Amino acid sequence: MAYPKLTQEPGAIETAAMIARGEMSPLEAVDHAIARIERLDAHINAVVVCDFDRARDKAKAMTGSGGSRGQPLFGVPMTIKESFDIEGLPTSWGHEAHRDAIAKADSRVVTLLKQAGVVFLGKTNVPPDLADWQSANPVYGRTHNPHDHERSPGGSSGGSAAAVASGMVPCEFGTDIGGSVRVPAHFCGVWGHKSSWGLISKEGHDHPLMAGRGAHDGALSIAGPLARNAADLAVLLRLTASMPLSERTRPLRDCRVLMLIDHPSCPTDSGVRGPMEAAAIALEKAGVTVDRSSDLVPDLERQHGNYMRMLNIAMARGAPNKDGKRASATDWFDLLDTQARNEMAWHRLFETYDFVLAPPAPVLAVPNSKTRVFDGTIEIEGKEAPGAAGLCWAGLATFPNLPATVLPIGESGGLPCGMQVMAPRWADLAAIEAAEEIGRVLHS
């Protein structure tokens, strides 16, 4: 099963290995990435905050240092989602009023990656407040899908996925509360990982209104990597995780997986359904047990409703919704109890199944729109469906705090299609490793 690839550029691990072997210097790696950004980004507009001078200065110093000093990503150039603080660069979250809000310190993720040898070239585009499946805002304009410039790269980590897919940088880091890592990976044909909630610190990833105030790590929202292969996802996860992670021990052929393609809250378009069903057939031919339904699956319609309520309260920080009603503390604690019960239901399911396979979204990359996807409609099989209904597949893993890895599985009409591989909480590396093995089955 083929999927559209836009570049043969090396990934993060391969770039670090080339530097370690002396085949290129950190400065050459950085200059090569900068040249690709300058050549490609006029049409894509993914890298919207450039820090090329400081990056070249850092790479020059590393080039003359005589070694990597054990840093696994020594000299590897990358960018990061605009909402992460990098000292000396703006963090606007897509708001004109905050375009000059300069970060005074690095976020925790940036600090850890710099310690691993990464050289940051700048930051990538987002929608305002990170609240759309597009990446367009009044400060930096619109990011275009590198496969089709009339379509969205996804959001809110759309600039991240577009930069990786086009080969500007080997890897990226985003955040996800409504599919914001998984949907861009799906729309752009790259790999992405939604981490278990609480696994990766989001210190220094705060709305500009909260900058410097020690904001809490909000409910549902996580930080996670994007790359062009599973191994790069795994190394980025290991470098940023706040606890040790165990490896998977069972080969895929000994696993039992559940594939979900239909959701009661939103139909699934044939552009997504076709590659998903083809993937199931290929896995079965490889000896993997693939069930299409199970009585163990929680009530997905109810889960989606609870997820949307928690999502809206979390995104608004408890402000009144459109009808003027405000959630009470009791409402919030009731939701937390509901979320805990939902997480326990998924835990019981994972006592029978090793992994759950599902679409990251019900559609492929959506056309560019002047309005938020969630405020309009999406076309599914020639009919209009509410845009917000498409969040059902994001909430599948988000509400119960589970990890999910997206890998590209095929294409439809020239657009890539991804699949998310869900695993039990804290089994993040297992999800990535299973996705890698699935990728070998599908693309060998």
MOJO-V140276 format. One record per run of one state. SS is the DSSP state (H for helix, E for strand, C for the rest). FROM is the first residue (numbers start at 1). TO is the last residue. Records with the same first field share a line. If there is no record, write none. Layout:
BEGIN
SS: FROM-TO + FROM-TO
END
This chain:
BEGIN
C: 1-11 + 21-25 + 45-46 + 51-51 + 64-76 + 82-89 + 91-95 + 99-101 + 103-107 + 116-118 + 125-127 + 131-135 + 138-140 + 143-144 + 146-147 + 149-150 + 152-157 + 166-170 + 177-181 + 189-190 + 195-199 + 201-207 + 211-221 + 228-229 + 242-251 + 255-255 + 261-262 + 264-265 + 267-269 + 286-288 + 292-299 + 317-328 + 350-354 + 359-366 + 368-372 + 376-376 + 381-382 + 399-402 + 413-414 + 424-427 + 444-444
H: 12-20 + 26-44 + 52-63 + 96-98 + 108-115 + 128-130 + 158-165 + 182-188 + 208-210 + 230-240 + 252-254 + 270-285 + 300-316 + 329-349 + 373-375 + 387-398 + 428-443
E: 47-50 + 77-81 + 90-90 + 102-102 + 119-124 + 136-137 + 141-142 + 145-145 + 148-148 + 151-151 + 171-176 + 191-194 + 200-200 + 222-227 + 241-241 + 256-260 + 263-263 + 266-266 + 289-291 + 355-358 + 367-367 + 377-380 + 383-386 + 403-412 + 415-423
END
